[in-house]
Amino acid sequence: MATNLYSRLLVATALVATLPAYGETSLSAGVWGTYQYLPDDEANKNSGGEFTGEALILYLDGAGEAEDNWLYSAEFRAGPGSFTDPENNSTGDEYTLHKAWVGWQVGDTGLLTVGKSQVPFGWKTVNFWPGDLLLAGYGDQMDVGLKWSGTASAINYDLAYYHADDWGSTSTDTVDDNGHWGSASTYRKVQTLVGNLQWAPLANHRLGLSVQSGKLQDLSGDPDRPTSGEHQAAVAYYEGEVGDFYSKASYIAQSRDLPTGYVASSGVAAEVKNQRLAVEVGYNLGPWAFYLDATAAEPDTRDSGAGTVTAFAPGARYNYGPGWIYIEYLTQDGYVDRNGQVGEGDFEALYVSLDFYL
């Protein structure tokens, strides 16, 4: 199936490339893959590591005629490295639309976006994997809905309503926040309101506050799929640059009241709460960038057996022209599961990733 899919993608790319251009249109493609070495996995050690996470990505970006004020953007991923999950996504396979939105420019500072777009919540890491760490569900979120973005003086703001976190009626896979918002047999995130404010008190320094609140729809067996759960989260964050140095920091508070039916059938905690801290520091040196992603999570869930857990991912990135090479080492003593619950568990891995774009 994968071979046929890639063949169809290449044919589609060739066909679209021959279409006449209206306004401004850009069609491009990318490929990425990763070498991973897991020092605690005997099979992986015996093989000397493995090459994995291969993916083909298609990008389509453009705009209508100048007087129309329309914009659009889409990203299609296929392959094991697309970060999608066949058991919980809308396609049932290893391909998905990471994003697909249409935007309408209003004046010089307003943009209305419709479709699957970036959730305006905090900041994003240099490299999603492994940099996401314990952000787990609040990193690179892409949900389906409406978003208004604007600027007023030194303030950028976003107001959004996301009807669901992915396409389809039971999908809980949102690609880069994959595995942290229930599953197709437990619950999914729906009807979420999001607000974001970012203020630049000084050049190259920004302070921000993001909040989100919505419902959780029960997928555990009731055919009516009631929205009997809720979720809330807030993040206060900072981003700044001084010369070739840059830094980011955030504090996240999260709570979830899990759906009633799911709690009754599974025995999980009815209310899941935790706090998280995230820091990223880096230095740019010509084609090189050196950085460290670090996160910590403290559970506030009643009767939780976990303590405060941490995760670190030092890395380097090299721009060799058509793409980037990433060298990163991940080590952590905890994790965040699909319910947003913090747990303890040791893991470490070396990743060397390469990508290129046409």
C-alpha positions as CSV (number, residue, x, y, z in Angstrom):
1,M,0.0,0.0,0.0
2,A,2.8,2.4,0.9
3,T,4.5,2.0,-2.6
4,N,1.2,2.7,-4.4
5,L,0.6,5.7,-2.1
6,Y,4.1,7.2,-2.9
7,S,3.5,6.6,-6.6
8,R,0.2,8.5,-6.5
9,L,1.8,11.3,-4.6
10,L,4.6,11.7,-7.2
11,V,2.0,11.7,-10.0
12,A,-0.1,14.2,-8.2
13,T,3.0,16.4,-7.6
14,A,3.8,16.4,-11.3
15,L,0.2,17.2,-12.3
16,V,-0.1,20.1,-9.9
17,A,3.3,21.5,-11.0
18,T,1.9,21.8,-14.6
19,L,-1.2,23.8,-13.6
20,P,-1.4,27.5,-14.5
21,A,-0.5,29.7,-11.6
22,Y,-3.2,32.1,-10.3
23,G,-1.9,34.7,-7.8
24,E,1.1,33.2,-6.0
25,T,1.4,29.5,-5.6
26,S,4.3,27.4,-4.2
27,L,4.4,23.6,-4.3
28,S,7.3,21.9,-2.7
29,A,8.2,18.5,-1.3
30,G,10.5,17.2,1.5
31,V,11.9,13.9,2.8
32,W,13.2,13.1,6.2
33,G,14.5,10.1,8.1
34,T,16.2,9.3,11.3
35,Y,19.0,7.0,12.7
36,Q,18.2,6.0,16.3
37,Y,20.3,4.2,18.9
38,L,18.7,3.1,22.2
39,P,21.4,2.1,24.7
40,D,18.9,0.3,27.0
41,D,17.4,-1.8,24.2
42,E,19.4,-5.0,23.7
43,A,18.0,-5.7,20.2
44,N,18.7,-2.2,19.1
45,K,22.3,-2.4,20.6
46,N,22.9,-5.7,18.8
47,S,21.9,-4.2,15.5
48,G,24.0,-1.0,16.1
49,G,20.9,1.2,16.0
50,E,18.4,1.5,13.1
51,F,17.2,3.8,10.4
52,T,13.6,4.7,10.9
53,G,11.0,7.5,10.7
54,E,11.0,7.9,7.0
55,A,8.5,10.3,5.5
56,L,7.5,12.2,2.4
57,I,6.0,15.6,2.9
58,L,4.2,17.8,0.3
59,Y,3.6,21.5,0.9
60,L,1.2,23.8,-0.9
61,D,1.2,27.5,-0.1
62,G,-0.2,30.5,-1.9
63,A,-2.5,33.4,-2.3
64,G,-5.2,34.6,-4.6
65,E,-5.0,37.8,-6.7
66,A,-3.9,40.8,-4.7
67,E,-7.5,42.3,-4.5
68,D,-8.9,39.0,-3.2
69,N,-6.9,38.9,0.1
70,W,-7.1,35.1,0.2
71,L,-4.2,32.8,1.5
72,Y,-4.0,29.1,1.8
73,S,-1.6,26.5,3.2
74,A,-1.5,22.7,3.4
75,E,1.0,20.0,4.5
76,F,0.6,16.4,3.6
77,R,2.7,13.7,5.3
78,A,3.1,10.0,4.4
79,G,5.2,7.3,5.9
80,P,6.2,5.9,9.3
81,G,7.9,9.2,10.2
82,S,4.8,11.3,9.5
83,F,4.0,11.1,13.3
84,T,0.5,9.9,12.6
85,D,-1.2,6.9,14.1
86,P,-3.3,4.6,11.9
87,E,-5.3,3.3,15.0
88,N,-6.4,6.8,16.0
89,N,-6.3,9.0,12.9
90,S,-9.0,9.6,10.3
91,T,-7.2,7.8,7.4
92,G,-6.5,4.4,9.1
93,D,-3.0,4.6,7.5
94,E,0.4,6.2,7.8
95,Y,-0.6,9.4,6.0
96,T,-2.4,12.5,7.1
97,L,-2.9,16.2,6.5
98,H,-0.8,17.9,9.2
99,K,-2.5,21.2,8.3
100,A,-4.9,22.5,5.6
101,W,-6.3,26.0,6.0
102,V,-7.7,29.0,4.0
103,G,-7.1,32.5,5.3
104,W,-8.7,35.8,4.6
105,Q,-6.5,38.9,5.1
106,V,-8.5,41.8,6.7
107,G,-6.7,45.2,6.4
108,D,-3.0,45.2,7.3
109,T,-3.1,43.3,10.6
110,G,-6.0,40.9,10.7
111,L,-6.2,37.3,9.4
112,L,-9.2,34.9,9.7
113,T,-8.1,31.3,9.3
114,V,-10.5,28.4,8.6
115,G,-9.4,24.7,8.6
116,K,-6.7,22.8,10.4
117,S,-4.1,25.3,11.7
118,Q,-1.6,25.9,14.4
119,V,-3.2,26.3,17.9
120,P,-1.9,29.6,19.3
121,F,-0.6,28.2,22.7
122,G,2.9,29.1,23.9
123,W,6.0,28.4,21.8
124,K,7.3,25.6,19.7
125,T,10.6,23.8,20.0
126,V,13.5,23.7,17.5
127,N,12.7,20.2,16.5
128,F,9.5,18.5,17.4
129,W,11.1,15.1,18.1
130,P,12.7,14.8,20.5
131,G,12.4,18.4,21.7
132,D,8.7,18.2,22.6
133,L,9.6,16.2,25.7
134,L,7.1,16.9,28.5
135,L,5.2,19.6,26.7
136,A,3.3,16.5,25.6
137,G,0.1,17.7,23.9
138,Y,0.8,21.4,24.2
139,G,3.7,21.7,21.8
140,D,2.9,21.7,18.0
141,Q,-0.9,21.4,18.2
142,M,-2.8,21.5,14.9
143,D,-6.6,21.5,15.3
144,V,-9.6,22.0,13.1
145,G,-11.7,25.2,13.4
146,L,-11.6,29.0,13.1
147,K,-8.8,31.4,14.2
148,W,-8.6,35.2,14.2
149,S,-5.1,36.7,14.5
150,G,-4.3,40.4,14.7
151,T,-1.9,43.1,15.9
152,A,-2.4,46.2,18.0
153,S,0.6,48.3,18.7
154,A,3.2,46.1,20.4
155,I,0.6,43.3,21.0
156,N,-0.1,40.3,18.9
157,Y,-3.3,38.4,19.7
158,D,-5.2,35.3,18.6
159,L,-8.8,34.1,19.3
160,A,-9.8,30.7,18.1
161,Y,-12.5,28.1,18.3
162,Y,-11.5,24.5,17.4
163,H,-14.4,22.1,16.8
164,A,-12.1,19.0,17.0
165,D,-8.4,18.2,17.2
166,D,-8.4,16.3,13.9
167,W,-10.5,15.3,10.9
168,G,-13.3,12.7,11.3
169,S,-15.7,11.7,14.1
170,T,-13.4,9.6,16.3
171,S,-9.9,10.7,15.4
172,T,-7.7,11.8,18.2
173,D,-4.4,11.9,16.3
174,T,-3.2,15.5,15.7
175,V,0.2,14.4,14.3
176,D,2.7,16.4,16.4
177,D,0.7,16.2,19.7
178,N,0.0,12.6,18.9
179,G,-0.6,10.3,21.8
180,H,-1.6,12.8,24.5
181,W,-5.3,13.5,23.8
182,G,-7.1,10.2,24.4
183,S,-7.6,7.7,21.7
184,A,-10.3,6.4,19.3
185,S,-11.6,4.1,22.0
186,T,-11.4,6.4,25.0
187,Y,-12.1,10.1,24.3
188,R,-11.1,13.1,22.1
189,K,-10.8,16.8,22.5
190,V,-13.7,18.9,21.0
191,Q,-15.3,22.4,21.2
192,T,-12.2,24.2,22.4
193,L,-11.8,28.0,22.9
194,V,-8.2,29.4,22.8
195,G,-6.9,32.9,23.5
196,N,-3.3,34.1,23.1
197,L,-1.7,37.5,23.9
198,Q,1.9,38.3,23.1
199,W,3.5,41.6,24.1
200,A,6.9,42.9,23.0
201,P,8.1,45.4,25.7
202,L,11.5,45.5,24.1
203,A,12.9,44.7,20.7
204,N,13.6,41.0,20.4
205,H,11.9,40.2,23.7
206,R,8.3,38.9,24.0
207,L,6.0,38.0,26.9
208,G,2.9,35.9,26.3
209,L,-0.1,34.3,27.9
210,S,-2.2,31.6,26.3
211,V,-5.3,29.8,27.7
212,Q,-7.6,27.1,26.3
213,S,-10.7,25.4,27.6
214,G,-13.0,22.9,26.0
215,K,-14.8,19.6,26.2
216,L,-13.8,15.9,26.0
217,Q,-16.1,13.6,24.0
218,D,-16.5,10.0,25.3
219,L,-15.6,7.4,22.7
220,S,-15.4,4.4,25.2
221,G,-18.7,2.7,24.2
222,D,-21.8,4.9,24.5
223,P,-23.2,5.3,20.9
224,D,-24.3,8.8,21.8
225,R,-20.7,9.8,22.4
226,P,-21.6,12.4,25.2
227,T,-19.3,15.3,25.9
228,S,-19.1,14.5,29.6
229,G,-15.5,15.7,30.1
230,E,-13.7,19.0,30.1
231,H,-10.1,20.2,29.7
232,Q,-8.3,23.5,30.7
233,A,-4.8,24.7,30.3
234,A,-2.9,28.0,30.6
235,V,0.7,28.9,29.8
236,A,2.8,32.0,30.6
237,Y,5.8,32.3,28.4
238,Y,8.8,34.3,27.3
239,E,10.8,34.4,24.0
240,G,13.9,36.5,23.3
241,E,17.0,36.9,21.3
242,V,20.3,38.7,22.1
243,G,22.7,38.6,19.2
244,D,23.2,35.0,18.2
245,F,21.8,33.7,21.5
246,Y,18.1,32.9,22.0
247,S,16.0,31.6,24.9
248,K,12.5,30.5,25.6
249,A,10.7,29.6,28.9
250,S,7.2,28.7,29.9
251,Y,5.0,27.5,32.8
252,I,2.0,25.4,31.9
253,A,-0.9,24.4,34.2
254,Q,-3.2,21.7,33.0
255,S,-6.3,20.0,34.2
256,R,-8.7,17.4,32.7
257,D,-12.0,16.1,34.0
258,L,-12.1,12.8,32.0
259,P,-15.5,11.6,30.5
260,T,-17.7,9.8,33.0
261,G,-18.2,6.6,31.0
262,Y,-14.5,6.3,30.3
263,V,-13.6,6.7,33.9
264,A,-16.2,4.1,35.0
265,S,-15.1,1.5,32.5
266,S,-11.3,2.0,32.9
267,G,-10.8,2.9,36.5
268,V,-8.5,5.9,35.7
269,A,-8.4,9.0,37.8
270,A,-11.5,11.2,37.1
271,E,-9.5,14.4,37.4
272,V,-5.9,14.7,36.0
273,K,-3.9,17.8,37.0
274,N,-0.2,18.7,36.6
275,Q,2.2,21.6,36.2
276,R,5.0,21.8,33.7
277,L,8.1,24.0,33.1
278,A,9.9,24.2,29.8
279,V,13.1,26.0,28.8
280,E,15.0,26.2,25.5
281,V,18.3,27.9,25.1
282,G,20.4,28.1,21.9
283,Y,23.2,29.7,20.0
284,N,23.4,30.2,16.2
285,L,26.9,30.0,14.6
286,G,26.7,30.4,10.9
287,P,25.1,27.2,9.4
288,W,25.2,25.6,12.9
289,A,22.8,26.0,15.8
290,F,23.4,24.5,19.2
291,Y,20.5,24.2,21.7
292,L,19.1,22.5,24.8
293,D,15.5,21.6,25.4
294,A,14.6,20.9,29.0
295,T,11.2,20.2,30.7
296,A,9.9,19.2,34.1
297,A,6.4,18.0,35.1
298,E,4.9,17.7,38.6
299,P,1.7,15.8,39.0
300,D,-1.2,17.2,41.1
301,T,-3.5,14.3,40.5
302,R,-5.0,12.8,43.7
303,D,-3.3,9.5,44.6
304,S,-0.7,9.9,41.9
305,G,2.3,7.7,42.6
306,A,4.7,9.8,40.5
307,G,7.0,12.5,41.7
308,T,8.5,15.4,39.7
309,V,10.0,14.1,36.4
310,T,12.4,15.7,34.0
311,A,13.5,15.4,30.4
312,F,16.5,16.9,28.5
313,A,17.5,17.0,24.9
314,P,20.7,18.7,24.0
315,G,21.3,19.0,20.3
316,A,22.9,20.6,17.3
317,R,21.5,21.4,13.8
318,Y,23.5,22.0,10.6
319,N,22.1,23.7,7.5
320,Y,23.8,22.0,4.6
321,G,21.8,23.8,1.9
322,P,18.8,21.8,0.8
323,G,18.0,20.8,4.3
324,W,19.1,20.2,7.9
325,I,21.0,17.6,9.9
326,Y,20.0,17.2,13.5
327,I,22.1,15.4,16.2
328,E,20.2,15.1,19.5
329,Y,20.4,13.0,22.7
330,L,17.2,12.5,24.7
331,T,17.2,11.4,28.3
332,Q,14.2,11.4,30.6
333,D,12.9,9.9,33.9
334,G,9.2,10.3,33.2
335,Y,6.5,10.8,30.6
336,V,3.0,12.1,30.0
337,D,0.4,9.6,28.9
338,R,-2.8,9.9,26.7
339,N,-4.8,11.1,29.7
340,G,-2.3,13.9,30.4
341,Q,-1.2,11.9,33.5
342,V,2.5,12.2,34.6
343,G,4.3,8.9,35.1
344,E,7.8,7.7,35.9
345,G,10.0,5.7,33.6
346,D,13.6,6.0,32.3
347,F,14.4,6.4,28.6
348,E,17.3,7.6,26.6
349,A,18.2,7.6,22.9
350,L,20.5,9.1,20.3
351,Y,18.9,10.5,17.2
352,V,20.6,11.7,14.0
353,S,18.0,13.1,11.5
354,L,18.4,14.3,8.0
355,D,15.9,16.1,5.8
356,F,15.9,17.9,2.5
357,Y,13.4,20.1,0.6
358,L,12.7,20.8,-3.0
